[in-house]
Amino acid sequence: ELKEIYTSVQVLDKKELQMVPVPAQGDILRSILLLPGFVSTSDVNAQFYVRGGAADQNLILLDGMRIYNPFHAFGLFSIFDPDIVRSAEVYTGAFPADFGGRLSSVINISSREGSTRSMAARSNINFLSSKLQLEGPITENIQLIAIGRKSLFSSTFKNFLRENVPLSFYDGLAKLSIKSPDSQDKLTGQAFISGDDLISSNPTEPDYSWRTKAMGFELNKLLQDRLFVTATLSAGQFNENRDPKQSESATPASTKMEEFTIRATATNYTTGNNLYFFGTEFNFPSVEYKFVNRFGLPTTLKSTFPQVATWARYQIRAGLVQADAGLRTEVGYLLRGMPAKAALQPRANVSYEIFGNWKAKAAYGRVSQEVITATNEDDLIPIFNPWIAVPSKLEPELADHYVLGIEGNPIPQLSTSLQAYYKHYGSLVTYNRDKIDASDPDYINSKAKAYGAEVLIRFTSPLVDLYSAYTLSWVRIDQRGFVYPPRYDRRHALNLLASFRPVGGLDLTARWEIGSGFPFTQSLGFYDRLQLGDLTPNAFVRETGRPYMILGQKNAARLPAYHRLDLSVAYRLTLLTVFRTAIGANVINLYDHKNIFYFDRKTGQRINMLRFFPSANFVLEFVP
């Protein structure tokens, strides 16, 4: 009975991600980025934007553990190996009251448990990375799964492209699951690590590193016949560092985010198959940012504050109508004297069956955020993204989501979806462009709006799977009367994917994506600005000054459009009944388009994303 109830919760409560095969690496986040509303920035860096929101407005959870750097190698891989993923909830706006702390989206990933049949091993190697996986039962009620990956970039690019690409990464997950003898209660413990390094051989170019460590415990228990409870305890740490070495422009900098979270949720089932959800969460983040200020002095910004939230939801089916309404209360805001409009966050989602399998949908949600990244809007393409807490004298960021949509199947094999959205940012923290002296604040509360439409069309059959997603969007920030598009304002984004299965075990996949260019502020020229560091008479006559850049109109120009075609082929077979193998090949950026990755304003140096790159893949799995 518990198993059936738990499954019903998954179906009713979770918006399951219908995974589609992706060329090349086929990982979880690359699959999610195919969905409408998600705008990949793999042409720029390891970030993505959702429905006009900034990159720091996306909440990414792995078994309740918050993840701050979801990609390896600036978007080429996600840090979540596809073999660890059991399910993923994806919300692109107006998400349920269970989730908070971010303005744009939620990606809630649950890792799977080890096999209950027998111990099994799996290895995978390709030109870019290698992986080892072990899973199986330790006892009848205890299962283990452990996965580790390591990049092979250095030797690969040197041997095949005759280039030195200074990227490397690793990641690993271990999960232990313990079930009660009657299988009604379950305790899991998991640990996750991830690391990336960008080490340049040029002593004048800075080095970068990213590190993630997280661990958590989860208890699932049926307290009564109709009351199911989940309690989680997690802790995590994210570090990002910049080592300038001998660079003339970069300075030492680091950012660190530490969190300790306690969360409890409960689901109550009524006799009418409706559901009540309620819960509470205690989060204790510590945010630290170390840098060198404009006077050359080491500076540290550090904030530690409690985040306390409670929520309640009610989900009901009544004839042709299905509704999900809830209220999230940010208790921590009330304790700190913040406005009630930020603390009380209503959420609602309603769908109505028009005819056949066609549904009309409407959703509303208010969300808030009080940790942000402090990157400079005038940086053309930033690599270092420090995290800070919203300054205490400012209101937390606040957004209201409005969504309308219709979806259905014209024929059984064809699914379609059309959604329109509008997001009103009643509070958005931005740089104070009118700052004149030290007494003026560095940040101010601004307003913004984001709106657009998304179309999804998918055709499925035993032979072929065709998928297309298009997003049209606009974003405008209003900074006390000064209106401009932020650098994540991408007008058009299109993803096309085709997967063919001509015979059993053989998959052929092609993916093409294109996105219009992001805004940026042009460089108009330079002038020599006097430093006036010597106070002796007439010293300024002999001073030559330092070059200072003159910028043009705010984000008035656009970067070149990004587009890329990837192809892949894979064949699976079984050997000697206990060995499963997969052999594959893929090509990244088939027509070798030069997509910009990084550009240095001062030197004019341009670095492109990965160009034409063929690769092969071999998987060997032992399943006794």
C-alpha positions in Angstrom: 0.0 0.0 0.0 2.8 2.4 0.8 4.4 1.8 -2.5 1.2 2.6 -4.4 0.6 5.7 -2.3 4.2 6.9 -2.8 3.9 6.4 -6.6 0.7 8.4 -6.6 2.5 11.2 -4.9 5.2 11.2 -7.6 2.6 11.4 -10.3 0.4 14.0 -8.8 3.0 16.2 -7.1 6.0 16.0 -9.5 6.2 17.5 -13.0 8.3 14.7 -14.4 10.9 15.6 -16.9 10.4 13.6 -20.1 14.0 13.0 -21.0 15.1 13.2 -24.6 18.3 11.8 -26.0 21.0 14.4 -26.5 24.0 14.1 -28.8 27.5 13.9 -27.5 27.3 13.5 -23.8 23.6 13.2 -23.2 23.7 14.4 -19.6 20.8 15.5 -17.4 21.2 19.3 -17.6 21.9 19.3 -21.3 18.6 17.5 -21.7 16.8 20.0 -19.5 18.2 22.9 -21.6 16.3 21.5 -24.6 13.0 22.5 -22.9 11.4 25.8 -23.9 12.1 28.6 -21.5 15.7 27.5 -20.8 18.3 29.6 -22.6 21.6 27.9 -22.7 24.7 30.1 -22.5 27.1 27.4 -23.5 28.4 30.0 -26.0 29.5 32.2 -23.1 30.1 30.3 -19.9 28.7 27.6 -17.5 25.4 29.3 -16.9 21.8 29.3 -18.2 18.9 31.7 -18.1 15.2 30.9 -17.6 12.4 33.2 -18.8 14.3 36.4 -18.6 15.9 35.7 -15.3 19.6 36.0 -14.4 21.8 33.0 -14.0 21.9 33.3 -10.2 18.1 33.0 -10.1 17.9 29.2 -10.6 17.6 26.8 -7.7 19.4 23.5 -8.4 18.9 20.7 -5.9 20.4 17.2 -5.7 18.7 15.1 -3.1 17.9 18.3 -1.2 21.5 19.6 -1.4 21.9 23.0 -3.1 24.3 23.1 -6.0 25.9 26.4 -7.2 28.1 25.3 -10.1 26.0 22.8 -12.2 28.4 22.5 -15.2 31.9 21.3 -16.0 34.1 22.8 -18.7 31.9 25.9 -19.1 28.8 24.1 -20.2 30.2 21.0 -22.1 29.2 18.6 -19.3 26.8 18.9 -16.4 28.2 17.8 -13.0 25.3 15.3 -12.7 26.2 12.0 -14.4 23.1 10.6 -16.2 23.5 7.3 -14.4 22.9 8.8 -11.0 19.5 10.4 -11.9 16.3 8.8 -10.9 13.9 11.7 -11.6 13.9 15.4 -12.1 11.3 18.0 -11.3 11.6 21.1 -13.5 9.7 24.3 -12.9 10.2 27.3 -15.1 8.1 29.7 -13.1 5.3 30.0 -10.5 6.7 26.9 -8.8 4.9 25.2 -5.9 5.2 26.6 -2.3 7.6 23.8 -1.4 10.4 25.8 -3.1 11.8 29.3 -2.5 14.9 31.4 -2.4 15.2 31.9 -6.2 13.3 34.0 -8.7 13.3 32.0 -12.0 13.3 28.3 -11.9 13.7 25.1 -9.9 15.5 21.9 -11.0 15.0 19.3 -8.3 17.0 16.1 -9.1 16.7 12.9 -7.2 19.5 10.4 -7.4 18.7 6.7 -7.8 19.5 3.9 -5.4 21.8 1.0 -6.0 20.5 -2.2 -7.6 18.7 -4.7 -5.4 19.6 -7.7 -7.5 23.4 -8.2 -7.4 26.6 -6.2 -7.4 27.3 -4.7 -10.8 30.2 -2.6 -12.2 30.3 -0.2 -15.1 33.1 1.7 -16.9 33.0 4.3 -19.5 35.8 6.0 -21.4 35.8 8.5 -24.3 38.1 11.1 -25.6 37.0 13.7 -23.0 36.4 11.8 -19.8 36.5 8.4 -18.0 34.1 7.0 -15.4 33.8 4.1 -13.0 30.6 2.9 -11.4 29.8 0.3 -8.7 26.4 -0.6 -7.3 24.4 -3.4 -5.7 23.1 -4.8 -2.4 25.3 -5.0 0.6 22.6 -6.9 2.5 19.0 -7.6 1.7 17.9 -4.2 2.9 21.0 -2.1 2.2 22.0 -0.9 -1.2 25.0 1.1 -2.4 25.8 3.1 -5.5 29.1 5.0 -6.1 30.1 6.8 -9.3 33.3 8.8 -10.1 34.3 10.7 -13.2 37.6 12.4 -14.3 38.3 14.5 -17.4 41.0 13.6 -20.0 41.1 17.0 -21.6 44.9 17.7 -21.6 46.0 14.7 -23.5 43.0 14.7 -25.8 43.3 18.2 -27.1 47.1 18.0 -27.4 47.0 14.8 -29.4 43.9 15.5 -31.6 43.7 19.3 -32.0 47.3 20.3 -31.3 46.0 22.8 -28.8 46.5 23.2 -25.1 43.1 23.5 -23.4 43.8 24.1 -19.7 40.5 22.6 -18.4 40.1 19.7 -16.1 37.3 18.4 -13.8 36.2 15.6 -11.6 33.0 14.6 -9.7 31.7 11.7 -7.6 28.6 10.6 -5.8 28.1 7.8 -3.2 24.7 6.9 -1.8 23.7 4.3 0.8 20.0 3.3 1.2 18.7 1.4 4.2 15.1 0.1 4.2 13.1 -1.4 7.0 12.3 -5.1 6.8 8.7 -4.3 5.8 9.9 -1.7 3.2 7.7 1.0 4.7 10.5 3.2 6.1 13.7 4.2 4.3 16.9 6.1 5.3 19.4 7.3 2.7 22.7 9.1 3.1 24.6 10.6 0.2 27.8 12.6 -0.4 28.8 14.5 -3.5 32.0 16.2 -4.7 32.8 18.2 -7.8 35.8 20.2 -8.9 36.9 22.3 -11.9 40.2 23.9 -12.8 41.2 26.4 -15.4 45.0 26.5 -15.3 46.7 28.6 -17.9 50.3 28.0 -18.9 50.7 31.7 -19.6 52.0 33.4 -16.4 50.2 36.6 -17.2 46.7 34.9 -17.4 44.9 34.2 -14.2 43.9 30.7 -13.0 40.5 29.7 -11.7 39.1 26.9 -9.6 35.6 25.7 -8.5 34.9 23.2 -5.7 31.6 21.7 -4.5 31.2 19.5 -1.4 27.8 18.3 -0.1 26.3 15.6 2.0 22.9 14.8 3.3 20.5 12.4 4.9 16.9 11.7 4.2 14.3 9.7 6.1 11.0 8.6 4.6 8.4 7.3 7.0 4.7 6.4 7.0 3.4 7.7 10.3 -0.2 6.9 9.8 -2.3 5.3 7.1 -2.6 8.6 5.3 0.3 10.6 6.5 3.7 10.3 4.8 6.7 12.3 6.1 10.1 13.1 4.7 12.9 14.7 6.8 16.2 15.8 5.3 19.4 17.1 6.8 22.1 18.5 4.4 25.2 20.5 4.5 27.3 21.9 1.6 30.1 24.2 0.6 30.9 25.9 -2.7 34.3 27.7 -3.3 35.4 29.7 -6.3 38.9 31.2 -6.6 40.8 33.5 -8.9 44.6 33.5 -8.8 46.0 36.4 -10.9 49.6 35.1 -11.0 51.4 37.9 -12.9 48.4 39.4 -14.6 48.4 43.3 -14.8 44.6 43.6 -14.7 43.3 40.7 -12.6 43.4 40.7 -8.8 43.1 37.9 -6.2 39.5 37.0 -5.4 37.5 34.2 -3.8 33.9 33.5 -2.9 32.6 30.9 -0.5 29.0 29.7 0.2 28.4 27.4 3.1 24.9 26.1 4.0 23.3 23.9 6.7 19.7 22.9 6.0 17.0 21.1 8.0 13.8 20.3 6.0 10.6 18.4 6.9 7.7 17.8 4.6 4.4 15.9 5.1 1.7 14.6 2.7 -1.8 13.9 3.9 -4.2 11.9 1.7 -7.9 12.4 1.9 -10.6 9.9 1.0 -11.4 11.9 -2.2 -7.8 11.4 -3.5 -7.0 15.0 -2.8 -3.7 15.9 -1.2 -2.5 18.2 1.5 1.2 19.2 1.6 2.9 21.1 4.4 6.4 21.6 5.7 9.1 23.8 7.1 12.7 24.5 6.3 15.6 26.0 8.3 18.6 27.1 6.3 21.7 28.7 7.7 23.8 30.2 4.9 27.2 31.8 5.3 28.4 34.0 2.3 31.9 35.2 2.0 33.5 37.3 -0.8 37.2 38.3 -0.6 38.6 40.8 -3.2 41.0 43.7 -3.6 39.2 47.1 -3.8 40.0 50.0 -6.1 42.4 51.4 -3.6 44.4 48.1 -3.6 43.3 47.0 -0.1 42.2 43.4 0.7 38.5 43.5 1.5 36.1 40.8 2.9 32.4 40.8 2.8 30.8 38.2 5.0 27.2 37.5 6.0 25.6 34.8 8.1 21.8 34.8 8.5 19.0 32.3 9.2 16.4 31.5 6.6 13.2 30.1 8.0 10.2 29.2 5.9 6.9 27.3 6.2 4.4 26.3 3.6 1.1 24.6 3.0 -0.5 23.3 -0.3 -3.7 21.7 -1.3 -4.1 19.8 -4.5 -7.6 18.9 -5.8 -9.3 17.2 -8.7 -12.9 18.2 -9.4 -14.3 17.1 -12.7 -12.5 18.8 -15.5 -10.5 21.0 -13.2 -7.3 20.3 -11.4 -5.9 22.9 -9.0 -2.8 23.3 -6.8 -2.8 26.2 -4.4 -0.5 27.1 -1.6 1.1 29.7 0.6 4.8 30.0 1.5 5.8 32.2 4.4 9.3 33.4 4.8 9.3 33.6 8.6 12.9 34.9 8.6 11.8 38.1 6.7 9.2 38.8 9.3 11.7 38.4 12.2 14.0 40.8 10.5 11.3 43.4 9.9 11.0 43.0 6.2 7.8 43.9 4.3 4.9 41.5 4.5 4.6 41.5 0.7 8.0 39.7 0.5 7.3 37.3 3.4 3.9 36.1 2.3 4.1 34.3 -1.1 0.9 32.8 -2.6 1.2 30.2 -5.3 -1.5 28.8 -7.6 -1.7 26.5 -10.6 -5.0 25.6 -12.4 -5.6 23.4 -15.4 -8.9 22.8 -17.2 -9.7 20.1 -19.7 -11.2 21.9 -22.7 -11.9 18.9 -24.9 -10.3 15.5 -25.5 -6.8 15.7 -24.1 -6.4 19.5 -24.6 -5.9 21.5 -21.4 -5.8 25.2 -20.7 -3.5 26.3 -17.8 -3.0 29.3 -15.7 -0.5 29.9 -12.9 0.6 32.6 -10.5 3.4 32.8 -8.0 5.3 35.3 -5.9 9.0 34.4 -5.1 11.9 36.1 -3.4 15.7 35.8 -3.2 18.3 37.3 -0.9 21.7 35.9 -2.1 22.9 37.1 -5.5 26.1 37.2 -7.6 28.0 40.5 -7.8 29.4 40.3 -11.3 30.0 43.6 -13.1 27.4 44.3 -15.7 30.0 46.0 -17.9 32.3 42.9 -18.0 31.8 41.6 -21.5 31.9 37.9 -20.6 32.7 37.2 -16.9 34.3 34.0 -15.6 34.4 34.8 -11.9 31.0 35.1 -10.3 31.1 36.0 -6.6 28.1 35.4 -4.3 27.0 38.0 -1.8 24.0 38.5 0.5 21.6 41.3 -0.4 22.7 44.3 1.6 20.8 44.7 4.8 19.4 48.2 4.0 17.8 46.9 0.8 14.7 44.8 0.2 15.2 41.2 -1.0 14.7 40.5 -4.6 11.0 39.9 -5.4 9.1 38.7 -8.5 5.6 37.9 -9.5 5.0 35.2 -12.2 2.0 35.1 -14.4 1.6 32.2 -16.9 -1.1 31.2 -19.4 -0.8 28.1 -21.7 -2.5 25.5 -23.7 -1.3 21.9 -24.5 -2.6 18.8 -26.1 -2.2 16.1 -28.8 -3.6 16.7 -32.3 -2.7 13.1 -32.9 -1.5 10.4 -30.4 2.1 10.7 -31.7 2.2 14.5 -31.7 2.4 16.6 -28.5 2.2 20.4 -28.5 2.4 23.1 -25.9 2.2 26.9 -26.0 2.8 29.2 -23.0 3.0 32.9 -22.5 4.5 34.4 -19.4 5.0 37.8 -17.7 7.3 38.4 -14.7 7.2 41.6 -12.8 10.3 42.2 -10.7 9.1 44.5 -7.9 12.6 44.5 -6.4 15.8 43.7 -8.2 19.3 44.5 -6.7 21.5 46.3 -9.2 24.7 48.4 -9.2 24.2 52.0 -8.3 25.3 53.7 -11.5 24.8 57.1 -9.8 27.3 56.5 -7.1 29.6 59.5 -6.7 31.4 59.2 -3.3 32.0 56.6 -0.6 28.8 57.5 1.3 26.6 56.5 -1.7 25.4 52.8 -1.7 27.0 50.3 -4.0 23.7 48.7 -4.7 20.1 49.9 -5.1 16.7 48.3 -5.5 15.5 48.5 -9.1 12.5 47.2 -11.0 12.3 44.9 -14.1 10.0 43.0 -16.4 10.4 39.9 -18.5 7.8 38.5 -20.9 7.6 36.2 -23.8 6.2 33.0 -25.3 7.4 29.4 -25.7 6.4 26.7 -28.1 7.1 23.0 -27.8 6.4 20.4 -30.5 7.3 16.7 -30.2 6.6 13.7 -32.5 7.3 10.2 -31.2 7.1 6.8 -32.8 9.0 3.5 -32.4 11.3 4.6 -35.3 11.9 8.3 -34.7 11.7 11.0 -32.1 11.5 14.6 -33.3 11.7 17.5 -30.9 11.6 21.3 -31.3 11.4 24.1 -28.8 11.3 27.8 -29.5 11.5 30.7 -27.0 10.8 34.4 -27.7 11.6 36.7 -24.8 12.2 40.3 -23.8 13.8 41.6 -20.6 14.1 45.3 -19.4 15.6 46.6 -16.2 14.3 50.0 -14.9 17.0 51.5 -12.7 15.2 54.6 -11.3 14.2 55.7 -14.8 17.2 54.4 -16.7 15.8 51.5 -18.8 18.1 49.0 -20.5 18.3 45.3 -21.5 20.5 43.2 -19.2 23.2 41.0 -20.7 21.0 37.9 -20.4 18.3 39.3 -22.7 18.3 36.8 -25.6 15.5 37.4 -28.1 15.3 34.1 -29.9 16.3 30.5 -29.0 15.6 27.4 -31.0 16.4 23.8 -30.3 15.9 21.0 -32.9 16.5 17.3 -32.1 16.0 14.1 -34.1 16.7 10.6 -32.8 16.4 7.6 -35.1 16.2 3.9 -34.1 16.4 2.0 -37.4 17.2 -1.4 -35.7 17.3 -2.7 -32.2 20.2 -1.3 -30.2 21.2 1.3 -32.7 20.6 5.1 -32.0 21.3 7.9 -34.4 20.9 11.4 -33.0 21.3 14.9 -34.4 20.9 18.2 -32.5 21.0 21.8 -33.8 20.6 24.8 -31.6 20.7 28.5 -32.4 20.3 31.6 -30.2 20.4 35.3 -31.1 23.2 37.3 -29.5 23.3 38.6 -26.0 23.6 42.4 -25.3 26.9 44.0 -24.4 28.3 47.5 -24.0 30.7 48.6 -26.7 34.2 50.0 -26.0 34.5 53.5 -27.6 38.1 54.2 -26.8 40.7 54.9 -24.2 42.2 57.9 -22.5 45.0 58.4 -20.0 43.5 59.1 -16.6 45.8 60.9 -14.1 46.2 59.1 -10.8 47.5 62.2 -8.9 49.2 59.9 -6.5 52.2 62.3 -6.0 51.3 65.4 -4.0 54.5 67.3 -4.7 54.1 70.6 -6.7 53.7 70.2 -10.5 54.0 66.4 -10.2 50.9 65.9 -12.4 52.9 67.5 -15.3 55.2 64.6 -15.4 52.5 61.9 -14.8 51.5 59.9 -17.9 48.4 58.4 -16.3 46.9 55.0 -16.9 44.7 53.9 -19.8 41.0 54.2 -18.9 38.3 52.7 -21.1 35.3 54.8 -22.4 32.2 52.7 -22.7 29.3 53.4 -25.1 25.5 53.2 -24.5 24.5 50.5 -22.0 24.1 47.1 -23.7 23.3 48.8 -27.0 25.1 46.1 -29.2 24.7 42.4 -29.5 27.2 39.5 -29.6 27.2 37.2 -32.7 24.5 34.5 -32.8 25.4 31.1 -31.3 24.7 28.0 -33.3 26.0 24.4 -33.4 25.2 21.0 -34.9 26.1 17.8 -33.0 25.8 14.3 -34.3 26.1 11.0 -32.5 25.7 7.2 -33.1 25.5 4.5 -30.4 25.1 0.7 -30.6 24.3 -1.5 -27.6 24.7 -5.2 -27.3 25.0 -8.0 -24.7 28.0 -10.4 -24.5 28.0 -13.7 -22.6 24.8 -12.7 -20.9 26.6 -10.8 -18.1 28.4 -8.1 -20.1 26.5 -5.2 -21.6 28.5 -2.9 -24.0 27.8 0.2 -25.9 30.0 1.6 -28.6 29.5 5.1 -29.9 30.9 8.0 -31.8 29.9 11.7 -31.9 30.9 14.9 -33.5 30.6 18.2 -31.7 30.1 21.4 -33.8 30.0 19.5 -37.1 30.4 22.5 -39.4 33.1 24.1 -37.2 31.3 27.4 -36.3 33.4 29.8 -34.3 31.2 30.6 -31.3 32.7 33.2 -29.0 33.6 32.0 -25.5 35.7 34.8 -24.0 36.8 38.3 -25.1 39.2 40.6 -23.3 38.3 44.3 -23.8 41.8 45.6 -23.0 43.8 43.3 -25.3 41.3 42.4 -27.9 42.0 38.7 -27.3 39.2 36.4 -28.4 38.8 32.7 -27.4 36.2 30.6 -29.1 34.2 27.7 -27.8 35.0 24.1 -28.7 35.3 23.8 -32.4 34.9 20.7 -34.6 35.7 17.8 -32.4 35.1 14.1 -33.1 35.0 11.6 -30.2 34.4 7.9 -29.5 32.8 6.3 -26.5 33.0 2.8 -25.1 30.9 1.5 -22.2 31.4 -1.9 -20.5 28.9 -3.1 -17.8 29.2 -6.3 -15.7 25.8 -7.5 -14.5 25.9 -11.0 -13.0 
